């Protein structure tokens, strides 16, 4: 486990981290096949699969954290770099308050299909289905909520935001790396197949739904379908749900943040074991 020092900003090992904000704004194609993790909890999640890590970069003030964290994860053979804060910030283009970054390979994370991530039909399961969640904070928080309620996988509509986007991954505190996800390529067909091929009872969150949905005890495979905050579920998603449910709220309030709403409904309907 060797930690190497960076002495100048032109070091080629810094290339993954150069101009982070500018490249983020240009999307996935600005950093093909690579994602960036920022802050300690995210990098610790990355270290659970060290083979995906390209390199870790921390400020000098985080060297002791890096040493302890690598040791706690079995001293994996990853490229670990330490740089003065001024070099670090000149490379990324903004202030890095937590002083911890890592780059990883996307392969095996965002190229899976729905059938690959869904547990076999002979076991209880809960999945979260996200339609048109385009907000970077919401997509990250939905993964954090999913982790809290034992969700086995997340299905994304074609237009959902990238869960591995740096800020979204930070909001998820790394759970977008732990919970398998798949992006649908045929939304209507995949929603239908969740029921017909995989045996899920599909519950859609909708203001047109019932305040209470009593499901038979025999139903142990639940797919919670959440739409965007402003548009709600589309017609295709609504038609493919077995039940539509709403959250009863005080007069004058008709909606919640999508991640908050997902937490309320997963608390009611998740089939996962919880303490």
WODADA-V848628 format. One record per pair of residues at least 4 apart in sequence whose C-alpha atoms are under 6 Angstrom apart, sorted by the first residue. I is the first residue (numbers start at 1). J is the second residue. D is the distance in Angstrom with one decimal. If there is no record, write none. Layout:
I;J;D
I;J;D
This chain:
1;75;5.7
3;80;5.0
3;81;5.7
4;81;5.0
5;81;5.7
5;82;4.9
5;83;6.0
6;82;5.9
6;83;4.9
9;87;5.7
17;92;5.8
18;91;4.9
18;92;5.0
19;92;4.7
19;93;5.5
20;24;5.9
20;92;5.0
23;30;5.3
26;30;5.7
33;105;5.8
33;106;5.2
34;104;5.6
34;105;4.8
34;106;5.4
35;103;5.7
35;104;5.3
36;102;5.8
36;103;4.6
36;166;5.5
37;42;5.8
37;43;6.0
37;101;5.6
37;102;5.1
37;166;5.9
38;100;5.9
38;101;4.6
39;98;5.7
39;100;5.1
41;173;5.8
42;173;5.4
42;174;4.3
45;174;5.4
52;104;5.4
52;105;5.3
53;104;4.3
54;103;5.4
54;104;5.1
55;79;4.7
55;80;5.8
55;102;5.7
55;103;5.6
56;80;4.8
56;81;6.0
56;101;5.9
56;102;4.2
57;81;4.8
57;82;5.8
57;101;5.2
57;102;5.8
58;62;5.9
58;82;5.0
58;99;5.4
58;100;4.5
59;82;5.6
59;83;5.1
59;84;5.6
59;85;5.2
59;99;5.0
60;82;5.7
60;83;5.7
60;84;5.4
65;69;6.0
70;75;4.9
71;75;4.7
89;93;5.6
89;94;5.6
89;95;5.6
112;182;5.3
113;182;5.1
114;182;5.4
117;180;6.0
121;198;5.8
124;220;4.9
124;221;5.2
125;221;4.7
126;151;5.1
126;152;5.8
126;221;5.8
126;222;4.8
126;223;5.8
126;270;5.8
126;271;6.0
127;151;5.3
127;152;5.5
127;153;5.0
127;154;5.8
127;223;4.8
128;154;4.8
128;223;5.7
128;224;5.0
129;154;5.7
129;155;4.7
129;224;5.8
129;225;4.5
130;156;5.0
130;226;5.1
131;157;5.0
131;227;4.7
132;159;5.4
132;160;4.8
132;228;5.7
133;160;4.8
133;228;5.3
134;160;5.1
134;161;4.6
136;168;5.2
137;168;5.6
138;142;6.0
140;168;4.4
140;169;5.8
140;171;5.0
140;172;4.3
141;171;5.8
141;172;5.3
142;146;6.0
142;259;5.1
143;172;5.6
143;175;5.9
143;176;5.7
144;172;4.8
144;175;5.8
145;263;5.9
146;151;5.0
147;151;5.9
150;272;5.2
153;179;5.7
153;180;5.0
153;181;5.5
154;181;4.6
155;181;5.7
155;182;5.2
155;183;6.0
156;160;6.0
156;183;4.6
156;184;6.0
157;183;5.9
157;184;5.3
158;183;6.0
158;184;5.5
163;168;5.7
164;169;5.4
165;169;6.0
169;174;5.7
186;190;6.0
192;240;6.0
193;197;4.9
194;198;5.1
194;200;5.7
195;199;4.7
195;200;4.8
200;221;4.8
200;222;5.3
200;223;5.9
201;222;5.0
202;223;4.7
202;241;4.8
202;242;5.2
203;224;4.9
203;225;5.9
203;241;5.7
203;243;4.9
203;244;5.7
204;224;6.0
204;225;4.6
204;241;5.8
204;244;4.7
205;226;5.6
205;244;5.9
205;245;5.2
205;246;5.7
206;244;6.0
206;245;5.8
206;246;5.3
207;246;5.3
209;244;4.4
209;245;4.1
209;246;4.9
210;245;4.7
210;246;5.6
211;245;5.8
211;246;5.0
211;247;5.7
211;248;5.7
227;232;4.5
227;233;4.5
228;232;5.0
229;258;5.7
256;261;5.8
262;266;5.9
263;267;6.0
266;270;4.9
